[in-house]
Amino acid sequence: KALTLTMKPRDRIGIVGKNGAGKTTLIRTLLGELAPAGGTVTLGVNTKPAYLEQGREDLDPDHTVMQEVASGYDHVELESGRLHVRTFLRQLGFADATADAKIGKLSGGERNRVMLARLLRRGGNLLVLDEPTNDLDLITLATLEDALLDFPGCALIVSHDRWFLDRVATGILAFDEAGVTFYEGTYSSYEAKRDASGAQAARAAAPVTAAAAKA
């Protein structure tokens, strides 16, 4: 099924569907890692993607949290202003002792928080997040939700977490039996529209089914 999708500032689109439906392929195509099978992908002149992949495998276990997030810089340039990296990490829930700890000593949830901190530090006005809530603790999940709600750019979010999408999504891009369809609103709104559409289709088919059974 053909899809035309245009994003504007503060659009946060949740991408949902079964495993293997093509969600990650779509993301890789939008990022230019794969050529589209048909049609075109056009990035705005000033569009700067920032990608949080599902694997989280590119952290250096011998770096401290400070080293990994700072990447040689002392300050972070955010929309709200300039912050020292350590102050930035405190805002994301990293105590000073944790900021000086080696990546290899961190828990899975803490490593995910480092990935989130590094992504936000790098900037970008198009966040592309592949299953960002996997293994997140509640503090980091709340931080991610707040960061997305305050983010002035756009976000594409692949997720199976309906509660997270209800909190942050302004639209849902659904991969299902009908193809790929865009719905305005949260996940709950999408689910209600999907169920109503399914019920309507069932009612339309009912008289035909009854007549066939009688015959």
C-alpha positions, 0 to 999 in steps of 0.5 A: 500500500502506498504511503505519503507522510509529511512531518511538521515540528512537534510531530511525534509519530509512533510506529507499530506493528508485528515483528518483521512487518518492516518498521526498522526497514522504514526507519533505515530507508528514511535515514538513507541507509537503504534505498526506497523500493519505490517513491522518494524520501525527502529530508528538509534542508535543515533536517538533522536526524539523531538515531537511537538504535535498538542494539545499544552496542556502540558504547565503549565499556572502558569510558566513563559516563562523562567521557561517553556523553561529553565526547570531548566537549565540556558543555552541551548546547540545548534549545534551553541554553548551554549546560556543563555536561555534569549538570546535564547528567544530573538533570537526567538522573546521574549522580556524580559517582555514576557519572564517573563510573565505567560504562562496563560497570553499569546496569542495562537500564543505566546504559540505556540512560547513557544512550539517551543522554548522548542522543540528546547531547548531540542535538538534531531536530528529527529523533528516530528511536527504535524501541527506546523503552526497552529495559528502562527504569521508571526514572529514565522512562519519565525523563524520556517522556518529558524530553520528547514532550518538550522537544521542538523538533519531530520524532519517529518512535518504533515501540510496542509500549502502548502506554508510552505511546499514549503519553507521547505520540501525536500520531500512529503509523500502523503496519497491519494486514491492510498495509501501512496507515497513518492515524492522528492521535495517541495509541488508544485513539488508533486502537479505537478507530481500528476496532471500529473499522473492523466491526464495521467491516464485520457487519457489512460481511454478515448478511452475505455470510448469513445468506451463504449459510442459508443456501 
